[in-house]
Amino acid sequence: MLGHRTILIVLLLTVIAGGLYWYSERESGLPEGFASANGRLEAERVDIASKFSGRIREVLVTEGEMVSGGQILAHLDSTEIEAQIREADAAVLQAREALNEARALLAQRKSELVLADQEMHRSETLGERGFASGETVDRRRSQRATAAAAVASAKAGIARAEAAIAAREATEERIRADLKEYEIAAPVGGRIQYRLAEPGEVTAAGGKIATMLDLKRVYMTVYLPTRDAGRLAYGAEARLIFDAAPEYVIPATVTFVASEAQFTPRYVETESERDKLMFRVKLTIPAETLEGYERVVKAGIPGIAIVRTDPDIPWPREFAVNLPPLNG
């Protein structure tokens, strides 16, 4: 009498064998206008790097963690740049005080101009009546011209002070913008693949802190022979079926076809296939299809791709889109 463990093993092998048979039957016997190839699910990799060099104060994520776009992943030590901001703030205040002084000087120069103007007119009147010499009139006119030049110079001093304020405020804004870069954020949502730095380490400008996978840009790379790749159009429909869940059919579209032929990748099974020159084709799953599945998408899962090379031929019923339940 068979034991419970033996019965379970037999049942498991039966299920696996049935699934493999169904899977192979599904893959074989494709009608004209379709092509199939092996591939693995991939996601676009995004390297999270520091814009500036510095000591890493803390890293807030772990490998495998899901993050959202804009989420802070790490902090650099910002002591030095915060001191630069305080210095820039002081420079702005100093420039504003210089502007106030320039305005006060302008008011003084205008007052002096009014007085010089009055004295010039008075001397000219007295000169016309013979009570002031020509030399006195000329001196008053010269004093009036000097006062007018002083007003113009004071106005230029105000312009210089205003320009200095704008320059120092721009410097302050730049440093504050740099300070934001000391908080290293995720550019998009996805899953952390590798954590590449630890607190206390000193990173160079451009040094990688982590690598993440953008789970809204998921694709499968396959290799098709010339006869199939030559008939493909960008945007052509495809279906992806994964070994781990062959009951589901995932839609995809052709987003890239290599311009030059190349050998097939090493995970193709047979030696005869390795000897053929093939074209690399990228099949991308639409972002809207991936909505809600981010936590279950796993790069590296093998499967097959069915590509429609003739858009006028309808999809067979067994390749109708069938997505897994969102709570599954």
Backbone bond lengths (Angstrom), bond angles and torsions (degrees), N, CA, C in turn:
res aa  C-N    CA-C-N  psi(-1)  N-CA   C-N-CA  omega(-1)  CA-C   N-CA-C  phi
1 M - - - 1.458 - - 1.527 108.78 -
2 L 1.358 114.30 129.76 1.447 118.69 -176.51 1.524 111.00 -71.80
3 G 1.324 115.90 141.81 1.446 120.05 177.28 1.526 111.28 -77.76
4 H 1.341 114.97 168.78 1.466 119.94 -178.44 1.527 110.86 -63.00
5 R 1.335 117.61 -38.42 1.460 120.63 -178.84 1.525 111.08 -64.49
6 T 1.343 116.32 -42.03 1.464 120.30 179.40 1.518 110.88 -63.48
7 I 1.337 116.71 -40.85 1.470 120.87 179.77 1.526 110.52 -63.35
8 L 1.331 115.76 -41.91 1.465 119.55 179.47 1.517 111.45 -63.84
9 I 1.339 116.54 -40.73 1.462 120.48 179.09 1.524 110.82 -63.65
10 V 1.350 116.71 -43.16 1.464 120.67 179.06 1.519 110.71 -62.25
11 L 1.342 115.97 -44.10 1.467 119.52 179.48 1.523 110.95 -62.82
12 L 1.332 116.43 -41.52 1.454 120.55 -179.76 1.520 111.43 -63.94
13 L 1.347 116.56 -44.65 1.461 119.52 178.48 1.516 111.60 -63.36
14 T 1.332 116.54 -35.67 1.468 120.88 178.87 1.520 110.89 -64.19
15 V 1.350 115.17 -44.93 1.460 119.49 179.54 1.523 111.04 -62.77
16 I 1.350 115.82 -44.21 1.460 119.76 -179.73 1.519 110.75 -63.62
17 A 1.304 116.36 -44.75 1.463 120.00 -179.88 1.523 110.68 -61.89
18 G 1.330 116.23 -42.12 1.459 119.34 178.93 1.516 111.83 -64.00
19 G 1.332 115.38 -41.11 1.458 118.89 178.97 1.515 111.87 -64.79
20 L 1.332 116.44 -42.43 1.465 119.71 179.03 1.520 111.48 -64.91
21 Y 1.319 115.69 -37.98 1.466 119.07 178.77 1.523 110.00 -64.59
22 W 1.353 114.83 -46.38 1.466 119.17 -179.66 1.523 110.34 -62.62
23 Y 1.317 115.28 -39.72 1.462 121.30 -178.58 1.528 110.48 -65.64
24 S 1.332 116.26 -44.95 1.462 119.31 -179.59 1.512 111.70 -67.54
25 E 1.334 115.35 -36.29 1.457 118.36 177.67 1.521 111.15 -65.64
26 R 1.339 114.13 -36.78 1.438 119.13 -179.26 1.525 110.47 -67.03
27 E 1.331 116.55 -37.09 1.456 121.14 -177.39 1.524 112.14 -76.22
28 S 1.305 116.57 -32.87 1.466 120.10 -175.22 1.520 110.53 -85.13
29 G 1.301 115.13 164.35 1.446 121.01 174.83 1.508 113.89 67.77
30 L 1.339 118.39 37.75 1.461 121.09 179.11 1.521 109.12 -68.58
31 P 1.327 117.66 138.82 1.463 119.86 177.01 1.520 111.40 -71.68
32 E 1.312 116.78 167.97 1.453 122.00 176.88 1.528 109.80 -60.42
33 G 1.331 115.96 139.67 1.457 119.71 -178.27 1.509 113.73 98.60
34 F 1.336 117.76 3.07 1.456 122.44 178.98 1.527 109.37 -132.61
35 A 1.306 115.74 152.26 1.462 121.84 176.50 1.515 108.20 -140.42
36 S 1.319 116.35 153.17 1.463 120.47 -179.88 1.524 109.68 -130.33
37 A 1.319 115.02 156.66 1.463 120.91 178.65 1.522 108.81 -159.94
38 N 1.330 115.00 156.61 1.461 120.35 175.93 1.522 110.16 -83.53
39 G 1.317 115.63 155.39 1.450 120.04 177.28 1.518 111.06 -169.18
40 R 1.304 115.06 179.23 1.455 121.76 177.71 1.521 109.16 -131.74
41 L 1.309 115.56 143.72 1.452 120.74 179.64 1.527 109.45 -69.93
42 E 1.321 115.84 135.23 1.452 121.39 179.75 1.526 109.09 -134.48
43 A 1.329 115.67 157.64 1.462 122.32 174.80 1.517 108.47 -129.39
44 E 1.325 115.31 146.95 1.462 119.19 179.46 1.529 109.43 -61.49
45 R 1.315 115.94 130.17 1.461 121.27 179.50 1.516 109.95 -91.32
46 V 1.309 115.56 134.47 1.470 122.05 179.57 1.528 108.08 -119.85
47 D 1.321 116.44 122.10 1.462 121.20 177.37 1.527 109.36 -88.38
48 I 1.319 116.67 124.55 1.460 122.44 177.76 1.525 106.89 -94.60
49 A 1.317 116.67 113.70 1.467 121.14 -174.86 1.521 110.89 -125.97
50 S 1.307 114.96 158.48 1.460 121.77 177.91 1.523 109.60 -86.93
51 K 1.327 116.59 135.33 1.461 120.50 177.77 1.520 111.01 -74.20
52 F 1.343 116.28 -31.10 1.457 120.84 -177.14 1.525 109.99 -120.50
53 S 1.307 114.48 159.56 1.460 119.37 173.89 1.527 108.94 -80.51
54 G 1.316 116.04 154.31 1.457 119.33 178.74 1.517 111.09 163.97
55 R 1.325 114.42 174.59 1.460 120.54 178.37 1.522 109.75 -87.75
56 I 1.327 115.72 133.10 1.459 120.90 -179.48 1.531 109.13 -76.43
57 R 1.332 115.81 121.99 1.452 120.08 -179.32 1.521 111.78 -83.69
58 E 1.344 116.84 -43.56 1.462 119.73 177.72 1.522 109.58 -159.06
59 V 1.331 115.12 151.50 1.456 123.52 174.53 1.523 106.45 -119.09
60 L 1.334 116.34 125.25 1.457 120.87 -167.43 1.518 114.38 -101.09
61 V 1.345 118.40 2.07 1.457 120.51 -175.77 1.517 110.34 -127.80
62 T 1.323 114.86 160.01 1.457 121.79 176.13 1.520 109.40 -122.60
63 E 1.304 116.20 164.39 1.467 120.82 -179.91 1.527 110.02 -64.61
64 G 1.327 115.07 136.68 1.459 120.84 -179.09 1.509 114.12 88.94
65 E 1.324 118.24 -5.77 1.464 121.49 -177.14 1.521 110.37 -79.15
66 M 1.343 115.81 140.10 1.451 120.78 174.59 1.524 108.99 -84.65
67 V 1.339 115.79 135.30 1.460 120.87 179.06 1.524 108.45 -129.67
68 S 1.316 115.81 157.08 1.455 121.51 177.88 1.521 109.98 -104.55
69 G 1.331 116.49 160.29 1.451 120.43 178.98 1.522 111.36 -61.63
70 G 1.324 117.00 132.16 1.449 121.74 -178.68 1.515 114.63 89.18
71 Q 1.329 117.29 -8.27 1.471 119.67 -179.90 1.524 110.04 -68.26
72 I 1.338 116.71 136.95 1.460 121.33 179.63 1.526 109.07 -74.45
73 L 1.345 115.02 126.76 1.458 121.11 -177.62 1.530 112.44 -103.31
74 A 1.325 116.79 -28.91 1.464 119.68 -177.20 1.525 109.11 -159.82
75 H 1.338 115.38 160.09 1.462 122.59 176.79 1.527 109.08 -123.85
76 L 1.332 115.79 136.53 1.454 120.91 168.48 1.526 109.18 -94.57
77 D 1.318 116.48 153.05 1.462 120.64 176.54 1.537 108.36 -64.89
78 S 1.336 116.55 120.72 1.467 121.55 -173.07 1.519 112.66 -110.41
79 T 1.327 118.52 17.96 1.465 121.10 -177.21 1.522 111.85 -57.54
80 E 1.322 116.94 -46.70 1.460 121.26 -176.42 1.517 111.54 -66.31
81 I 1.318 117.78 -44.42 1.462 119.59 -176.43 1.528 110.93 -72.52
82 E 1.324 118.19 -29.58 1.462 120.62 174.51 1.529 110.10 -65.22
83 A 1.330 117.62 -36.68 1.461 120.87 174.86 1.529 110.38 -64.46
84 Q 1.335 116.95 -37.92 1.457 120.36 177.06 1.525 111.51 -63.61
85 I 1.315 116.95 -35.54 1.462 120.31 178.15 1.523 110.18 -66.48
86 R 1.321 117.56 -42.88 1.464 119.52 178.05 1.528 110.76 -62.46
87 E 1.325 115.99 -39.05 1.466 120.19 177.03 1.523 110.74 -63.36
88 A 1.322 117.15 -41.69 1.467 121.23 179.24 1.523 110.75 -66.82
89 D 1.338 117.37 -38.52 1.462 120.65 176.08 1.527 110.85 -59.34
90 A 1.332 116.30 -44.35 1.462 120.50 179.32 1.523 110.77 -63.89
91 A 1.325 116.97 -37.58 1.464 120.20 179.28 1.526 111.06 -65.47
92 V 1.323 116.92 -37.90 1.465 120.55 177.50 1.527 110.21 -64.35
93 L 1.325 117.03 -45.02 1.466 119.93 177.78 1.520 111.49 -60.28
94 Q 1.332 115.75 -40.51 1.461 120.19 178.89 1.525 110.53 -63.39
95 A 1.306 117.69 -41.56 1.461 121.58 179.54 1.528 110.93 -66.45
96 R 1.322 117.92 -35.87 1.468 120.53 177.83 1.533 111.15 -68.46
97 E 1.323 116.57 -36.89 1.462 119.46 175.33 1.528 110.51 -65.10
98 A 1.313 116.94 -38.52 1.464 120.37 176.92 1.528 110.99 -63.17
99 L 1.327 116.81 -35.48 1.460 120.26 176.62 1.521 110.68 -65.96
100 N 1.320 116.63 -42.18 1.467 119.21 178.09 1.532 110.80 -61.24
101 E 1.330 116.08 -40.95 1.466 119.74 177.98 1.530 110.83 -64.40
102 A 1.324 116.68 -38.84 1.461 120.01 179.53 1.522 111.05 -66.28
103 R 1.309 117.07 -37.75 1.462 120.18 177.66 1.526 111.04 -67.08
104 A 1.331 116.42 -40.91 1.464 119.57 177.54 1.527 111.02 -63.33
105 L 1.347 115.56 -40.66 1.460 119.31 178.43 1.524 110.92 -63.95
106 L 1.341 116.96 -37.39 1.463 120.04 178.25 1.527 110.59 -63.54
107 A 1.318 115.61 -42.48 1.465 118.45 178.59 1.526 110.74 -61.16
108 Q 1.321 116.40 -40.22 1.464 120.48 178.35 1.525 110.74 -64.23
109 R 1.329 116.21 -45.09 1.461 119.72 -179.02 1.530 111.64 -65.39
110 K 1.293 117.49 -34.55 1.454 119.93 177.48 1.525 110.58 -67.09
111 S 1.330 115.65 -39.96 1.461 119.36 177.19 1.523 111.02 -62.62
112 E 1.324 116.35 -41.89 1.458 120.45 178.24 1.524 110.76 -65.03
113 L 1.335 116.32 -35.23 1.464 119.85 178.29 1.527 110.70 -66.10
114 V 1.314 116.91 -41.13 1.465 120.24 178.84 1.532 110.21 -60.61
115 L 1.336 115.63 -46.12 1.461 119.85 178.70 1.522 111.60 -62.24
116 A 1.347 116.80 -45.67 1.460 120.06 179.44 1.516 111.17 -62.91
117 D 1.318 117.09 -35.98 1.463 121.48 179.25 1.529 109.66 -65.84
118 Q 1.337 115.23 -43.79 1.459 119.05 179.86 1.539 110.92 -64.04
119 E 1.315 116.88 -45.47 1.468 120.15 -179.41 1.525 111.39 -64.12
120 M 1.352 116.39 -36.40 1.465 119.06 178.53 1.530 110.43 -64.63
121 H 1.324 117.22 -45.72 1.464 120.11 -179.59 1.539 110.49 -64.89
122 R 1.335 116.38 -39.05 1.465 120.01 179.37 1.533 110.40 -63.33
123 S 1.355 116.31 -45.00 1.469 118.84 -179.81 1.521 111.25 -66.09
124 E 1.337 116.87 -36.48 1.469 119.55 178.68 1.531 110.47 -64.35
125 T 1.335 116.71 -39.84 1.473 120.26 178.24 1.528 111.26 -64.92
126 L 1.355 114.98 -44.67 1.461 119.63 178.63 1.520 110.93 -65.25
127 G 1.317 116.69 -35.03 1.457 119.68 178.95 1.506 111.62 -66.43
128 E 1.344 117.31 -38.73 1.461 121.00 178.81 1.531 110.67 -64.19
129 R 1.350 117.38 -29.10 1.459 121.41 -179.50 1.537 112.18 -91.27
130 G 1.338 115.65 -4.64 1.448 119.98 178.21 1.506 114.58 87.25
131 F 1.343 117.80 11.76 1.464 121.13 -179.76 1.538 112.77 -97.26
132 A 1.326 118.87 -1.52 1.475 122.10 178.09 1.520 108.11 -138.39
133 S 1.325 114.26 141.17 1.459 118.84 -178.89 1.534 111.03 -76.60
134 G 1.329 114.10 162.55 1.467 118.71 177.11 1.513 112.31 -63.26
135 E 1.330 114.96 -32.02 1.465 118.40 178.87 1.523 111.44 -64.21
136 T 1.338 115.46 -40.04 1.474 119.53 179.38 1.518 110.63 -65.21
137 V 1.306 116.32 -41.71 1.475 120.36 179.10 1.538 109.92 -62.40
138 D 1.332 115.45 -45.15 1.470 118.09 179.95 1.531 111.63 -62.95
139 R 1.338 116.74 -38.17 1.471 119.56 179.30 1.526 111.37 -64.34
140 R 1.344 116.40 -41.78 1.467 119.83 178.76 1.530 111.26 -65.26
141 R 1.326 114.99 -37.77 1.477 117.76 177.46 1.533 110.37 -65.50
142 S 1.318 116.60 -39.51 1.467 120.71 178.60 1.534 110.56 -65.30
143 Q 1.340 115.61 -40.04 1.464 118.95 178.70 1.530 111.08 -66.07
144 R 1.304 115.47 -35.92 1.477 119.04 178.32 1.532 111.01 -67.53
145 A 1.343 116.90 -40.55 1.469 120.81 178.04 1.529 111.00 -65.16
146 T 1.359 115.43 -39.04 1.468 119.11 178.04 1.519 110.90 -64.49
147 A 1.332 117.64 -40.36 1.466 121.83 178.78 1.531 110.85 -65.05
148 A 1.345 117.00 -38.55 1.472 120.46 178.25 1.526 110.63 -65.73
149 A 1.349 116.13 -39.46 1.466 119.56 178.23 1.522 110.39 -66.20
150 A 1.327 116.45 -35.85 1.462 119.77 178.26 1.527 111.05 -65.33
151 V 1.343 117.83 -36.80 1.468 121.32 176.24 1.524 110.34 -63.42
152 A 1.328 116.62 -45.00 1.463 120.51 179.06 1.529 110.78 -61.73
153 S 1.336 116.04 -40.29 1.462 119.85 178.84 1.530 110.93 -65.24
154 A 1.348 116.68 -39.62 1.469 120.28 178.70 1.523 110.81 -64.81
155 K 1.334 116.23 -38.42 1.481 119.31 176.97 1.531 110.30 -63.51
156 A 1.326 116.61 -41.21 1.467 119.59 177.81 1.519 110.65 -64.20
157 G 1.351 116.36 -35.39 1.468 119.53 177.23 1.512 111.93 -63.60
158 I 1.325 117.36 -36.14 1.473 120.86 175.92 1.522 110.27 -64.79
159 A 1.331 116.68 -42.65 1.470 119.95 178.79 1.522 110.81 -61.67
160 R 1.352 115.87 -41.37 1.469 118.87 178.50 1.525 111.17 -64.64
161 A 1.325 116.98 -41.03 1.464 120.59 179.49 1.528 111.09 -64.41
162 E 1.329 116.58 -41.16 1.468 119.93 178.05 1.524 111.01 -64.88
163 A 1.336 116.71 -39.83 1.469 119.84 177.48 1.520 111.05 -65.24
164 A 1.340 116.76 -38.00 1.466 119.96 178.30 1.529 110.81 -64.51
165 I 1.338 116.31 -39.09 1.468 119.30 177.53 1.521 110.21 -62.70
166 A 1.355 116.41 -46.69 1.475 119.97 -179.53 1.522 111.06 -59.93
167 A 1.348 116.29 -41.22 1.469 119.34 -179.37 1.519 111.38 -65.88
168 R 1.330 116.39 -42.75 1.461 119.08 -177.77 1.521 111.71 -73.33
169 E 1.325 117.01 -32.25 1.465 119.35 173.81 1.523 110.73 -66.76
170 A 1.336 117.19 -38.29 1.467 120.65 177.02 1.519 110.64 -63.91
171 T 1.332 116.74 -39.87 1.464 120.35 176.69 1.520 110.86 -62.39
172 E 1.332 115.94 -42.54 1.458 120.21 178.89 1.533 110.75 -62.42
173 E 1.350 116.80 -43.56 1.461 120.61 178.87 1.525 110.99 -62.55
174 R 1.346 115.92 -40.40 1.465 118.92 179.46 1.524 111.26 -63.38
175 I 1.319 116.65 -43.26 1.462 119.39 -178.97 1.528 110.18 -66.71
176 R 1.337 116.28 -39.19 1.473 118.76 177.41 1.530 111.04 -64.83
177 A 1.338 116.23 -37.03 1.475 119.13 175.68 1.519 110.58 -64.88
178 D 1.338 116.68 -39.27 1.462 119.93 176.47 1.529 110.78 -63.58
179 L 1.328 116.46 -36.15 1.467 120.00 179.58 1.525 110.95 -60.77
180 K 1.328 117.13 -36.69 1.464 120.13 178.15 1.527 111.44 -61.88
181 E 1.342 115.64 -31.40 1.459 119.69 179.74 1.524 111.84 -70.93
182 Y 1.324 117.46 -13.33 1.462 120.34 175.90 1.524 111.38 -77.55
183 E 1.340 116.07 -10.50 1.459 122.02 167.59 1.518 107.04 -101.93
184 I 1.311 117.18 106.41 1.462 121.91 -172.87 1.526 108.35 -87.18
185 A 1.331 115.49 116.41 1.458 121.35 -173.31 1.524 111.32 -111.00
186 A 1.321 115.86 158.25 1.462 121.63 176.55 1.529 108.99 -76.90
187 P 1.324 118.64 127.20 1.466 120.06 -179.80 1.523 112.86 -70.84
188 V 1.328 116.45 -27.65 1.460 122.13 179.51 1.522 108.19 -142.25
189 G 1.315 115.74 168.75 1.454 119.55 173.85 1.518 110.90 -79.60
190 G 1.319 116.26 151.99 1.462 119.95 179.28 1.515 111.43 168.36
191 R 1.327 115.45 -160.23 1.463 121.55 -177.68 1.536 109.17 -117.37
192 I 1.332 115.74 133.21 1.459 120.28 176.58 1.527 108.57 -68.92
193 Q 1.323 115.78 122.58 1.463 120.38 179.70 1.529 111.18 -90.69
194 Y 1.324 116.79 -49.19 1.464 121.00 -179.94 1.524 109.57 -135.79
195 R 1.307 116.35 138.60 1.464 122.78 170.45 1.525 106.20 -99.64
196 L 1.337 116.48 116.08 1.461 121.76 -168.12 1.517 113.99 -106.60
197 A 1.326 118.86 -1.97 1.460 120.90 -178.84 1.516 109.33 -144.66
198 E 1.317 115.54 157.12 1.461 122.23 -178.10 1.528 109.72 -128.98
199 P 1.338 117.48 156.64 1.461 120.45 177.86 1.524 111.76 -56.91
200 G 1.323 115.50 140.40 1.459 121.05 -179.27 1.512 113.76 96.13
201 E 1.330 117.78 -21.09 1.457 120.01 178.11 1.525 110.27 -73.53
202 V 1.318 116.13 151.15 1.461 122.25 175.64 1.516 107.58 -102.09
203 T 1.308 115.85 121.77 1.460 120.69 -178.58 1.517 110.12 -105.26
204 A 1.315 116.24 146.73 1.459 121.24 175.70 1.526 109.13 -84.02
205 A 1.320 116.00 165.98 1.458 119.63 174.64 1.536 108.67 -60.39
206 G 1.309 116.05 128.06 1.456 120.56 -176.09 1.512 113.64 86.34
207 G 1.340 117.93 1.68 1.460 120.89 179.47 1.521 111.49 -67.95
208 K 1.322 116.12 138.29 1.467 121.13 -176.61 1.528 110.73 -79.42
209 I 1.321 114.37 133.11 1.458 121.69 176.79 1.525 110.33 -98.19
210 A 1.332 115.65 -39.71 1.465 120.60 -178.75 1.521 108.62 -159.65
211 T 1.322 114.83 164.03 1.459 122.30 172.96 1.515 107.68 -122.22
212 M 1.327 116.27 134.26 1.457 119.59 -179.79 1.519 110.32 -129.05
213 L 1.314 115.38 161.84 1.454 122.48 177.64 1.519 108.75 -107.28
214 D 1.332 115.45 127.51 1.460 121.04 176.63 1.528 107.68 -82.84
215 L 1.314 116.76 104.51 1.464 121.62 -174.02 1.521 112.86 -82.02
216 K 1.331 116.80 6.88 1.458 120.37 170.90 1.527 110.88 -98.96
217 R 1.347 116.36 -5.59 1.469 121.00 177.34 1.533 107.54 -125.55
218 V 1.308 114.37 81.71 1.460 122.23 -175.21 1.528 108.19 -114.98
219 Y 1.322 115.78 139.73 1.461 119.46 -174.49 1.519 109.91 -153.07
220 M 1.323 115.06 169.62 1.457 122.72 171.97 1.515 107.90 -126.58
221 T 1.321 116.14 133.05 1.458 121.66 175.94 1.519 108.98 -99.64
222 V 1.328 116.04 125.18 1.465 121.39 179.29 1.525 108.42 -127.90
223 Y 1.309 115.61 169.58 1.465 122.05 179.86 1.516 108.33 -126.30
224 L 1.332 115.44 125.13 1.457 121.39 -177.42 1.521 109.72 -120.55
225 P 1.326 116.79 146.17 1.471 119.84 177.95 1.519 110.96 -69.05
226 T 1.306 114.78 167.51 1.467 121.15 -175.34 1.519 112.04 -55.97
227 R 1.332 117.13 -41.45 1.465 119.97 -175.04 1.527 111.88 -63.24
228 D 1.323 117.19 -29.06 1.460 120.47 179.17 1.525 111.59 -91.80
229 A 1.335 116.95 -44.63 1.460 120.09 -178.87 1.516 111.80 -63.33
230 G 1.334 116.36 -33.59 1.456 119.31 -179.36 1.507 113.40 -66.85
231 R 1.323 118.12 -21.88 1.463 121.09 -179.78 1.518 113.24 -96.28
232 L 1.329 116.33 -1.64 1.458 119.78 -178.35 1.523 110.91 -78.47
233 A 1.330 115.27 144.65 1.460 121.89 172.95 1.523 108.39 -118.47
234 Y 1.303 115.81 148.04 1.460 118.82 175.32 1.534 108.91 -61.52
235 G 1.302 115.04 133.49 1.460 120.05 -176.24 1.517 113.32 91.97
236 A 1.348 117.63 -1.44 1.461 119.91 178.50 1.530 110.39 -61.57
237 E 1.309 116.63 146.46 1.456 121.29 -177.25 1.526 111.11 -79.52
238 A 1.332 114.49 149.94 1.460 121.34 177.33 1.520 108.22 -145.77
239 R 1.321 115.57 165.56 1.460 122.44 176.39 1.536 107.93 -131.02
240 L 1.313 115.59 138.01 1.455 121.53 178.85 1.524 109.13 -113.60
241 I 1.337 115.35 134.19 1.464 121.70 179.22 1.527 107.03 -130.56
242 F 1.314 116.68 122.10 1.456 121.17 -173.73 1.521 111.29 -98.16
243 D 1.341 114.42 144.84 1.463 119.84 -178.14 1.518 111.57 -58.42
244 A 1.325 117.01 -35.96 1.457 120.65 -175.28 1.520 112.75 -73.14
245 A 1.329 117.62 -21.74 1.469 120.57 -178.76 1.522 108.66 -147.16
246 P 1.333 118.04 71.66 1.465 120.44 -174.68 1.523 114.32 -69.47
247 E 1.329 117.48 -8.47 1.463 119.56 179.14 1.521 113.05 -77.89
248 Y 1.327 117.52 -11.94 1.458 121.06 -178.25 1.526 110.36 -105.71
249 V 1.318 115.13 146.65 1.462 122.33 179.60 1.528 107.19 -124.76
250 I 1.333 115.84 121.39 1.454 121.59 -174.40 1.533 109.18 -107.74
251 P 1.331 117.61 130.35 1.471 119.15 179.19 1.526 111.62 -75.97
252 A 1.331 115.77 151.23 1.468 121.95 176.84 1.516 107.82 -153.96
253 T 1.332 115.17 168.12 1.465 120.49 177.66 1.525 109.24 -133.81
254 V 1.315 115.94 153.66 1.455 122.08 177.57 1.530 108.56 -76.66
255 T 1.325 117.34 118.02 1.462 121.70 179.86 1.522 112.97 -115.52
256 F 1.331 117.56 -6.30 1.460 119.92 179.13 1.521 109.33 -159.75
257 V 1.341 115.16 137.17 1.463 121.97 172.00 1.519 106.34 -133.32
258 A 1.330 116.83 124.21 1.459 120.74 -177.19 1.523 110.66 -61.55
259 S 1.330 115.71 144.69 1.461 120.08 179.77 1.520 112.64 -83.54
260 E 1.346 116.67 -12.90 1.454 120.57 179.32 1.517 109.77 -129.06
261 A 1.314 116.30 144.76 1.461 120.98 178.67 1.521 110.05 -74.26
262 Q 1.325 115.55 154.96 1.462 121.28 -179.91 1.522 108.60 -153.93
263 F 1.341 115.64 170.53 1.454 119.11 178.59 1.515 110.18 -72.85
264 T 1.297 114.61 156.72 1.456 119.98 177.60 1.520 110.00 -71.23
265 P 1.342 118.10 156.49 1.469 120.73 179.12 1.513 111.48 -68.18
266 R 1.326 116.10 165.42 1.457 120.57 -172.73 1.523 113.49 -70.96
267 Y 1.357 117.99 -15.62 1.454 117.20 -178.77 1.529 113.09 -83.33
268 V 1.362 118.73 -0.87 1.457 119.86 171.09 1.516 108.51 -68.79
269 E 1.308 116.99 138.06 1.457 121.94 -165.13 1.528 114.54 -73.37
270 T 1.335 117.15 -51.35 1.458 119.29 -167.34 1.525 111.81 -92.12
271 E 1.340 115.05 151.46 1.459 120.31 -179.90 1.520 111.40 -66.94
272 S 1.336 116.08 -34.62 1.462 119.30 179.81 1.520 111.32 -63.45
273 E 1.303 116.36 -36.34 1.463 119.61 177.57 1.525 110.98 -67.96
274 R 1.337 117.32 -35.33 1.463 120.67 -179.69 1.523 111.62 -65.24
275 D 1.288 116.85 -27.30 1.453 120.73 -176.48 1.520 113.03 -81.00
276 K 1.336 117.09 -9.35 1.458 119.87 -176.99 1.524 110.52 -91.64
277 L 1.299 114.88 140.76 1.455 119.41 172.20 1.519 108.96 -79.47
278 M 1.312 115.18 130.30 1.458 120.53 -175.46 1.525 109.29 -128.74
279 F 1.330 116.20 165.67 1.454 122.51 176.41 1.522 109.45 -106.85
280 R 1.317 114.51 132.31 1.470 119.15 178.62 1.530 109.62 -76.94
281 V 1.324 115.05 131.72 1.462 122.09 -178.04 1.528 108.37 -128.51
282 K 1.302 115.49 133.86 1.463 121.19 179.82 1.515 109.15 -106.78
283 L 1.324 115.35 124.87 1.461 122.32 -179.44 1.521 108.33 -113.35
284 T 1.312 117.03 114.25 1.459 122.15 -173.59 1.511 110.95 -103.84
285 I 1.321 115.51 132.99 1.459 120.84 175.36 1.524 108.18 -80.02
286 P 1.338 119.34 130.28 1.470 120.13 -179.60 1.526 111.86 -58.59
287 A 1.330 115.31 143.20 1.469 120.24 -178.76 1.515 111.50 -60.44
288 E 1.346 116.72 -35.77 1.470 118.55 -179.56 1.520 111.99 -68.33
289 T 1.320 116.44 -28.67 1.469 119.14 176.33 1.521 111.01 -69.14
290 L 1.320 116.51 -34.30 1.463 121.15 -177.86 1.524 112.92 -78.06
291 E 1.335 117.01 -10.24 1.461 120.42 -177.64 1.528 110.29 -57.66
292 G 1.316 115.65 121.09 1.461 121.13 179.04 1.511 114.36 93.86
293 Y 1.347 117.25 -11.54 1.473 120.41 -178.43 1.529 112.44 -104.85
294 E 1.339 118.18 9.15 1.464 120.93 -173.54 1.526 112.30 -56.43
295 R 1.325 117.01 -36.54 1.466 119.51 -174.95 1.527 113.08 -78.48
296 V 1.324 117.29 -12.04 1.471 119.02 -179.25 1.530 112.23 -109.05
297 V 1.334 117.52 -8.04 1.464 120.22 178.99 1.523 108.93 -72.19
298 K 1.312 116.29 129.56 1.468 121.24 -178.99 1.531 108.61 -131.68
299 A 1.311 115.79 119.50 1.459 120.04 177.50 1.521 110.22 -69.11
300 G 1.332 115.77 146.09 1.456 121.33 177.92 1.504 114.69 99.40
301 I 1.334 118.38 -9.11 1.465 120.32 -179.38 1.531 109.33 -69.47
302 P 1.340 118.12 126.35 1.469 119.83 -179.80 1.524 111.65 -81.18
303 G 1.318 113.91 159.35 1.455 119.63 177.60 1.508 110.10 -176.88
304 I 1.316 115.74 -167.70 1.455 121.02 177.13 1.516 109.06 -120.96
305 A 1.314 114.77 155.80 1.454 121.71 175.72 1.521 108.53 -119.87
306 I 1.300 115.96 134.29 1.464 122.50 173.68 1.519 106.51 -108.68
307 V 1.322 117.10 119.55 1.460 122.14 -176.14 1.519 108.82 -112.82
308 R 1.327 115.94 133.39 1.464 119.59 177.73 1.518 108.99 -91.61
309 T 1.329 115.91 111.87 1.461 120.87 -179.27 1.521 112.75 -88.00
310 D 1.322 117.37 -16.41 1.467 122.22 177.59 1.521 108.06 -119.76
311 P 1.340 118.95 107.06 1.461 120.57 -175.31 1.520 114.46 -67.54
312 D 1.348 117.32 -13.05 1.469 119.97 -178.37 1.526 112.62 -84.58
313 I 1.326 117.65 -11.52 1.460 120.68 -179.02 1.526 109.00 -92.74
314 P 1.334 117.68 126.74 1.473 119.54 -179.27 1.527 111.20 -70.92
315 W 1.331 115.27 155.49 1.458 120.88 178.66 1.525 110.61 -70.03
316 P 1.332 117.00 135.60 1.476 118.72 172.38 1.528 110.84 -60.08
317 R 1.312 116.29 154.03 1.456 121.43 -175.93 1.524 111.73 -59.65
318 E 1.339 117.75 -35.90 1.464 119.31 -177.17 1.529 113.28 -69.70
319 F 1.341 117.36 -11.77 1.462 120.45 177.69 1.526 112.15 -108.69
320 A 1.322 116.26 19.75 1.462 119.53 174.19 1.532 109.34 -65.93
321 V 1.312 116.29 143.79 1.470 120.91 -178.29 1.522 109.83 -59.59
322 N 1.326 113.77 130.27 1.476 120.42 -179.81 1.513 107.70 -143.90
323 L 1.332 117.02 96.96 1.454 121.91 -176.87 1.510 111.39 -87.54
324 P 1.322 117.55 147.03 1.465 119.93 176.69 1.523 109.98 -67.75
325 P 1.340 117.10 154.25 1.469 119.69 177.41 1.525 110.57 -63.44
326 L 1.318 115.98 145.75 1.463 119.90 -178.26 1.515 113.11 -64.73
327 N 1.330 116.88 -26.00 1.465 119.56 178.87 1.513 112.41 -93.69
328 G 1.337 116.22 10.70 1.455 119.74 -176.21 1.488 113.86 -90.27
